[in-house]
């Protein structure tokens, strides 16, 4: 087995390596003066099972690093190359809901396949249909075991798991089942990108502790509007549980000023210091990914992680 990493989230890759008792493989990722990316694997990869750990958040350089690492491993005669993508960028461009728009998620899937990936492991895709964009095997992992373990440790009484929109309903329903909690959903409309308006809360939240569950926080506009709506309807304490902390633009300031008790995220993405705030709690999914890599390498079932 050979573990490799790009530059998108090297601390996560190193933590995965520690859980597996393996050092990260020796590789070089650098840029020429014009910004062009150069990749080299500095050790023998012939006949090895290569796992490349690289989320693909903006900028698109991170996608290019992943593609080049896959290509380098294939050209080094690796036996199998698996792309470990904790956060799959362009996932929101997964359908043609307007005239003359690109299917960015499908395009990125095509690029990863064309580079030579034999297998993909992803975590909490924005929609499940993204698995079908690939013609190679895809293992879809979930951060729910890590997040629910944390919330069970808080000892919440009679909590309500809230889906901020219809798209998050399946994820939130599974979360509620693991927590043995009740379930609510927000009816909202989105007049334009990154802007959401809450229309109604469907479910009983008055006098209850609420956990808002979603796959990502971008500008936090949706999350803050849901927190305000739940407060207006009598919720006592409100928590947020999200897998991917993108935290773009005004997200940090919005969440800091919001009445949310705590924003619980995972380390699928590296969060720089300037995006962190007092209410932010970061949980590690490194052990979960390490076990998934081990099972993949030994041809065991990955689904047993979520039984």
Secondary structure as the mmCIF struct_conf table of DSSP 4:
data_model
#
loop_
_struct_conf.conf_type_id
_struct_conf.id
_struct_conf.beg_label_comp_id
_struct_conf.beg_label_asym_id
_struct_conf.beg_label_seq_id
_struct_conf.end_label_comp_id
_struct_conf.end_label_asym_id
_struct_conf.end_label_seq_id
STRN STRN1 UNK A 2 UNK A 5
BEND BEND1 UNK A 7 UNK A 9
HELX_RH_AL_P HELX_RH_AL_P1 UNK A 10 UNK A 20
TURN_TY1_P TURN_TY1_P1 UNK A 21 UNK A 21
HELX_LH_PP_P HELX_LH_PP_P1 UNK A 23 UNK A 25
STRN STRN2 UNK A 27 UNK A 31
TURN_TY1_P TURN_TY1_P2 UNK A 33 UNK A 34
BEND BEND2 UNK A 35 UNK A 35
STRN STRN3 UNK A 37 UNK A 41
BEND BEND3 UNK A 43 UNK A 43
TURN_TY1_P TURN_TY1_P3 UNK A 46 UNK A 47
STRN STRN4 UNK A 49 UNK A 53
HELX_LH_PP_P HELX_LH_PP_P2 UNK A 57 UNK A 57
BEND BEND4 UNK A 58 UNK A 59
TURN_TY1_P TURN_TY1_P4 UNK A 60 UNK A 60
HELX_RH_AL_P HELX_RH_AL_P2 UNK A 61 UNK A 75
TURN_TY1_P TURN_TY1_P5 UNK A 76 UNK A 77
BEND BEND5 UNK A 79 UNK A 79
STRN STRN5 UNK A 80 UNK A 85
BEND BEND6 UNK A 86 UNK A 87
TURN_TY1_P TURN_TY1_P6 UNK A 89 UNK A 92
BEND BEND7 UNK A 95 UNK A 95
BEND BEND8 UNK A 98 UNK A 98
TURN_TY1_P TURN_TY1_P7 UNK A 99 UNK A 100
HELX_RH_AL_P HELX_RH_AL_P3 UNK A 104 UNK A 115
TURN_TY1_P TURN_TY1_P8 UNK A 116 UNK A 116
BEND BEND9 UNK A 118 UNK A 118
STRN STRN6 UNK A 119 UNK A 123
BEND BEND10 UNK A 124 UNK A 124
BEND BEND11 UNK A 126 UNK A 127
HELX_RH_3T_P HELX_RH_3T_P1 UNK A 128 UNK A 133
BEND BEND12 UNK A 135 UNK A 136
STRN STRN7 UNK A 137 UNK A 141
BEND BEND13 UNK A 143 UNK A 143
HELX_RH_AL_P HELX_RH_AL_P4 UNK A 144 UNK A 152
TURN_TY1_P TURN_TY1_P9 UNK A 153 UNK A 155
BEND BEND14 UNK A 157 UNK A 158
STRN STRN8 UNK A 160 UNK A 163
BEND BEND15 UNK A 164 UNK A 165
HELX_RH_3T_P HELX_RH_3T_P2 UNK A 166 UNK A 168
HELX_RH_AL_P HELX_RH_AL_P5 UNK A 169 UNK A 179
TURN_TY1_P TURN_TY1_P10 UNK A 180 UNK A 180
STRN STRN9 UNK A 182 UNK A 192
TURN_TY1_P TURN_TY1_P11 UNK A 193 UNK A 194
STRN STRN10 UNK A 195 UNK A 202
BEND BEND16 UNK A 203 UNK A 203
TURN_TY1_P TURN_TY1_P12 UNK A 206 UNK A 207
BEND BEND17 UNK A 208 UNK A 208
STRN STRN11 UNK A 210 UNK A 217
BEND BEND18 UNK A 218 UNK A 220
HELX_RH_AL_P HELX_RH_AL_P6 UNK A 221 UNK A 232
TURN_TY1_P TURN_TY1_P13 UNK A 233 UNK A 234
BEND BEND19 UNK A 236 UNK A 236
STRN STRN12 UNK A 238 UNK A 245
TURN_TY1_P TURN_TY1_P14 UNK A 249 UNK A 250
HELX_RH_AL_P HELX_RH_AL_P7 UNK A 251 UNK A 257
BEND BEND20 UNK A 258 UNK A 258
BEND BEND21 UNK A 261 UNK A 261
STRN STRN13 UNK A 262 UNK A 266
TURN_TY1_P TURN_TY1_P15 UNK A 267 UNK A 268
BEND BEND22 UNK A 269 UNK A 269
HELX_RH_3T_P HELX_RH_3T_P3 UNK A 273 UNK A 275
TURN_TY1_P TURN_TY1_P16 UNK A 278 UNK A 279
STRN STRN14 UNK A 280 UNK A 283
HELX_RH_AL_P HELX_RH_AL_P8 UNK A 286 UNK A 297
TURN_TY1_P TURN_TY1_P17 UNK A 298 UNK A 299
BEND BEND23 UNK A 302 UNK A 302
HELX_RH_3T_P HELX_RH_3T_P4 UNK A 303 UNK A 306
#
